[in-house]
Structure formats: C-alpha cells, structure tokens
Amino acid sequence: MKLNIKNTLLASVVGVAMLSSCADLDIAPKNIVTSDALLSSESGMDIYMARMYSQMPFEDFKYMAQWGIRYNGWLNATGIEGTGEALNRDGICAAFTGEEDAYWGKAFTLLRDANFLIENLPEYRGSFPEITYNHYLGEAYYVRATVFYAMARRFGGIPLVTRVIQYPDDSDRLEVPRSSEEETWDQVLADYDTAASLMMPKSPKSGYSNKYVALAFKSEAMLYAGSVAKYNETVTGRLTGTGQKTGVRVIGFAADRWEAASKRYFTEAYKAASEVIRDGGYSLYKKKWSPDDRDAQYQNMVDMFSDLSSPENIYVKEYAYPTMSHAYDAYSAPFIFRSPLASGVCPTADFVELFDGFDRYPDGTLKVTTGSKNTQGDYLLYDKPYDFYKNAEPRLRAYVIFPGDMFKGKVIDIRAGVYTGSSPVKPLFNDYSYATAFSPKYQHLDAYTKKPKTLYLSPREGNSQEVVDLGDGTTMNAGGENGPFYDNGEACLSGLYGRKWLNPDPSFTATEGNCAQPFILMRYAEVLLNAAEAAVELSLAGVSSPDGTDMLGVATKAVNDIRERAGATLLTGNLSGTVDSRNIVRKERRKELAFENKIKWDLRRWRVNHYEGRDGFWGEVRNKDAYSDNSRYRFRGIYPFYSTDAGKYFFDVHFQWVSDKTFSYSILDYYFSIPGGEVTKSPVIDQQPNR
C-alpha cells in the first residue's frame, strides 16, 4: 500500500476553509465543511482521509526521536537513538528516554477525527456500496488502533477515548482516566481486528490502507504487548505500578495476569503475521538477486528501498518534490556531499559485528591484529581500505558505505590518519576497555604529540589538513576527503557512513527540501520476523500453534529466507523453543530492520536497555561491561590508517573519538512521563509511578 494521499486533497480542505463567508445568516456559512459535504461522497471521504493520514504518528523522514512527532524532520537521521546502529554529529544523538513533544495532545485530536467517523458514517451508509462503506469504517478503526498503539508503547496505560467528547458536557464525561496497560493493549487488539474485518484486501485507492496493512501492524503491536507483559517481570522489582489518583495499574501487569496476557498477545501476533504470510500476496524483493552473485545481492537490497513496485512493500510513505519532500540526504550524506550538513548517520563497529564475513577474536569482536586480542600482535595490513570489508554479507554493504567503496560515482575516501613509523605496526593503544573510552584519544598519543612524530591526524578539513610527503613525489592528506577530523564533528565520526535511504543518483544534488525517496513503514520482511519471534516465544511458553501451522518451521523458513536474500549464512538446523533461538531471531531483526525506526522500540520491549539487562542489547549475549558501566554506554568506530612504510592500510577499532556521544538509560525510561501539565490540571490523569 502506498501512502500517497495527494496534496491536492489537503489543498481542497484549505481551499474550502478559505472561502469567504456568506452574509445570509439563515444558511450554512461556506467556510465550514459539514458532515454532509464530507461523509456523503467518495470525494468528500478522500478529503476526510487525507486529514486523518496527515496527522498519523508515522516515524518516517519527518520524525526525529529526540524531538517527537513534529512532522518536519529537521536534521533527520535514523538509528541514532542510543541503539548502537549509528552515531550522529548533533545533540539529537541521544538515548531514547523521551520526546520533547510528547505524543499526547496530537493523539487526542486524531482520535476525535477517527471517533467522529465511527459515530457519524452510519448516517450516510446508503451513499456508498456496502464494501466501500465497510472499508471507510475500517479505516477509522485502523487509525484509532494505530494512535492507541503509538501511545501505549510510550506511556503504557492511556485514556481510552473511544467516543467523541462533546464540549461543554458533564465533568464526569469530559474526564477520561488512564486505563490499565492490559486494557490498553486489549483495545489496540480489538481495533486492529475490527479494522481487518472491515477493510478490503487491497487498498481501493492510493493512500488508503487495507486488511493486510492492519494485520501487519497488529502483529507488530501484539509482539510489543507480549514482550512488555513478559519482560517487565525480568526487571529488578518487577516493572509495574499503579497511579496515585485512580489506583489503576497504569504500567505493567498484575502478578497473576502477566503470563496469560503475554501468551495471548504473542498468539495474536503470530496469527496476524501468519495470515499475511499465507494470504497477503507479498514476497521478499529479489528482482536483481542472484544466488551466486554478491554484487547482485548488494544491488538488489539497495534498489528495494526506492522501488515502489516492490512486492515486499506493505505500507509506504511516498514523497514528491516540490509538493511534499524531505531533507534526509541534506543532513546524512557523506562529508564531500554536505548540503548544508553531512554525516548524520555513521554506523558503528558494534553494529558491523552483527554481520557475517569478518575475522574475529575469540571474544567475537572484529579482528584487526595478528594477536588473540586487539592489544596483541601487529596490525593486519590491506592494500585498500575496502579489502577489510570485501567478505562482508551484501546486506551490510547495502546499508553501510565502506571506506573505498563507491557512492554517487565517487570513491568514498575515509581515513583517520597516516602512520609514518616502521612496519609491522604495533597497536596504537595498550588498553581498549570501556575505562579508557573517554581518554586517551589518537591526538593524545606520543606518536602524535612528540617529535619526531610518527602519527599524522587532521584537526579540520581543507587547508587545515596535515599533509604527509610519501617520498615518491606525492603527498597524502592525513584525514582524506571525509576524515574523521578530530576538531570537526561533522565528518565521518565512526569510519563508516549510512547508505540505506540515500539517493544514489550522481546527478542528484541534495538541499534541505528536495529529497523525495519513499519511506517504507512496513514491509514483508518485518512480518516474517514478527512471525518468527512470536513462534519462538510461544514455544518457550509451551503454547501450541494457534492456527495449525508448524510455528517453528515457519520461523526457521522466515529467518533463512531473509538471510538468503541478504547473502548471509543460513541456519543449519531448525529454530526451537529456546532462548538461543529467540536470540537468533532478535539478532536478525537488528540486522534486517536497521535504520528503519524499529530497533529503538525493540530494545524497549525486550527490556535490555538498562544496565542489568544489557547483556542482551545486541540480540545476542555480549559482555555489557565491554562497552558500558552501570550508568553509561558508548559505541566504537572502525578507523582506517595508512602506513607509509608498508604502503598499506590498517584498521583500529576504538571508541568514538570525534564529537563524543555517551548514552544512559534507566529502568524508569521504559515508560515516558505523562506531560506534567496534563497531570496537574486533571483530577484523574495519573503520572507514571515513581516519577
């Protein structure tokens, strides 16, 4: 389904509203759009739907986690919310502990529109064919479910406003208290089910939803609900509590309720995903895929994010220049293409370590020396920086721009520095632990600060670069074209750039308002992963298949189908009802859905963002003390250096050393605060417990 409600529809609403009022007070003013005008014809319903969809809480190019749902996307980047996917040059690179604009007031405005349609459309039932009438009604339930879902995963229990509240009215009807978290998720479930039962299997028009869109989002929402019900119990002291004003359990689940609720929600997640898989008609994008051609596999995954005809697309937000555009490339392209900014998405070494195709130390980290850990032996040498990544799975190359790879017709030159000492080259540091994450940095090393210096780094780009004479009549800038430059946080912070979502056309020059790539809000690969995770969770809980399918067979096939398309190593056995299998699926989600505004929510529902649970942060067991302490955590870059003596490159994996980004997360952060003004003015709206 392409979300492409035309701007002309929105303009129609504005146009109607701007008509001059009529002097005859006995007839309806022409600057008021009446229910008759909107709800009695398909053209009117197009306008009504355009209004609702323009206010939906979609997390696309117009969304920034630090600020919340503002529909502008200024400084837009993806995967920078302390998830480990990427780092960003600005203060918006922060852990996902809240949003400056809480999704509260905007939510109730949209709920009013959805509830108005549910309550009033029956009066106009005769104006439409039955199938069309049902679809419109289903759209209203879909919108309401999506709003409740967006609120629930932020706040837990919310005021379930399922009717149009008239003003003025009795105070007891105006005030709607927060429901319990379980009641809230039950309402999300009921509304998605109603929507799916009413809507057509195919969208009747571009911009509309359909049955399988509702089912896909239901699977995602119920996976979230099942996870919260289960994994709140793993948090020290149990993550639950009641409001002071009402005594309602506004976050978490009762001790005698959580297990049954978790099983029920995972069951609903699996059923919804299974139905989409069986009947939806979607498939993984493989138009250019070839089983034996890694370049074709890479290009296939690059193309899938811009191909609007992709059979994988379930729900897509389309953009068009100049009427409706964004600025993703203007903020997140490589430094040499900055327009006006750059380097908004710089993937981390920690993220790269999720993928196949790299030599590793015994502890699983990237191997860059000949020793058994990165403080031992000599640096491994490469003729070209790209050689370090040449065996990486094609999916990673489609998501990340490697040093020395091509983008927009140019070789992307990334270099941290030049080493002029003798080879073989010993590790630059004798300690790479979290204790030294903040200092020393490369510019503090004796090789850089003392004479004769053997390490050259550039503080800035351009004429500020340190230049090394290579002795053969040529010179080399220490930081290359893209840095990193240690006194400019707008260059390549981590030694890598994000490729996913960028426009690869060499003729395209980005500005702050001319980008028009689509954003895929829901795709078939996620539905496969939803089914796989729900299947493993149900098997862990001892629950049999709710629809007669072989759940673990479905899960195994889902993961292998995704891995095959990605050019990754296939599973050699079947998934089972074990924590190891659960982690396999989680890790696959982290890889496949990176930079799609999904992972920050996964980390929250798995309850792995706080220190005690952080061993599972990566979707696999890792030593949390290697990258964090009990309050903070940081991520690493992969930094290429050129050795003049060897005439080759070596790599150093080190905590980010430019534009330092440190993250923190506590148990309280799994639920955002209710806006203080709403709590203060209402006798029934409870703040989160312990806030």
Secondary structure, DSSP 8 states (H G I E B T S, - for coil): -EE---HHHHHHHHHHHTS---S-TTS--TTS--HHHHHTSHHHHHHHHHHHHHT----STT-BTTTBS-S--TT--SS-SSSSSEE-SSTT---SS--SB-SSHHHHHHHHHHHHHHHHGGGGGGGS-HHHHHHHHHHHHHHHHHHHHHHHHHHSS-----S---SS--HHHH------HHHHHHHHHHHHHHHHHHS-SS-SSTT---HHHHHHHHHHHHHHHHHHHHHGGGSTT-S-B--TTT----BS--TTTHHHHHHHHHHHHHHHHHHHHHHS------SS--TT-HHHHHHHHHHTTT-TT-TTEEEEE--BTTTB-B-HHHHHS-GGG-SS---S-EE-HHHHTTSSS--B-TTSSB--BSSSSTTSS-B--BSSGGGGGTTS-HHHHHHEE-TT-EETTEE----SEEE-S-SS---S-S--SGGGSSS--GGGSHHHHSSS--EE--SSSGGGS-EEE-SSS-EEETTTTT--BTTBTTS-SSS-EE-TT----TT----TT-B---EEEEEHHHHHHHHHHHHHHHHHTT---SSSS-HHHHHHHHHHHHHHHHT----SS---SSHHHHHHHHHHHHHHTTTTT-HHHHHHHHT-SSGGGGGGTTSS---GGGTB-SSEE--EEEEEEEETTTTEEEEEEEE--SS---EE--GGGGS----HHHHHH-SS----TT-
